Every structure is written in structure tokens, then in C-alpha cells.
Amino acid sequence: QVQLVESGGGLVQPGGSLTLSCAASGSRFSFNTMGWYRQAPANERELVAAITRGGSTNYADSVKGRFTISRDNAKNTVYLQMNSLKPEDTAVYYCDAYPNRAYWGQGTQVTVSS
């Protein structure tokens, strides 16, 4: 069974930085696309960033220039480096991986507050 293990969430002051990690395992298919979604209370889940196995990336306009997504194909791990964090970034962040279909992690809370 495919499993996604997320880590790195926490409480950060505005302007601070945080890095999320997600290790995927359990699929005989390659994890062609991996990424991060987030969901704030009363909000719809939205795409934050995604990356293909070849390294192509996509970012939400709200995080472009502040967040950087990367991956280690040998470890099937995707990272999200978040800089210049804002209170609006507060949400539960979910790792997403797509081998034969989409799989989701359990989510990790990111809170940006003074």
C-alpha cells in the first residue's frame, strides 16, 4: 500500500521559514508527480506547488517567489521550503503523490502567527 509520511510542520512567526518533507513508498509505479496542497479552515483545498520526476515545477501565484519545491527521486521524497511566511499561509498542508493514481498524506499543520 502506498504511504506518504509528512514532517516539518509547526508554529512560525511572520517572516520566518519552515521546510516540509514527504517520503513516499509502496508503489511499483514511479511517483511521476508529487506536490503539496493546503487547506485552511472554511477554505477549499488548493494546490501550493507540484513537481514532476523530471523537475518541472508549478506554483500557486500566492507563494511564487517565497516557496520552493524540490524532490529526491532516489528517496521518493518531496520537499517544500517556505520563506517569508505570512499569516495567510496558515493551513494544514497535505503531500500528494501520483503513481497510478493520487495518494494523500495525513497532513501537517503550519501556523504563522506572532
Sequence and secondary structure as in RCSB ss.txt:
>XXXX:A:sequence
QVQLVESGGGLVQPGGSLTLSCAASGSRFSFNTMGWYRQAPANERELVAAITRGGSTNYADSVKGRFTISRDNAK
NTVYLQMNSLKPEDTAVYYCDAYPNRAYWGQGTQVTVSS
>XXXX:A:secstr
  EEEEE  EEE TT  EEEEEEEE  SS   EEEEEEE TTS  EEEEEEETT  EEE TTTBTTEEEEEETTT
TEEEEEE S  GGG EEEEEEEESSS EE   EEEEE  
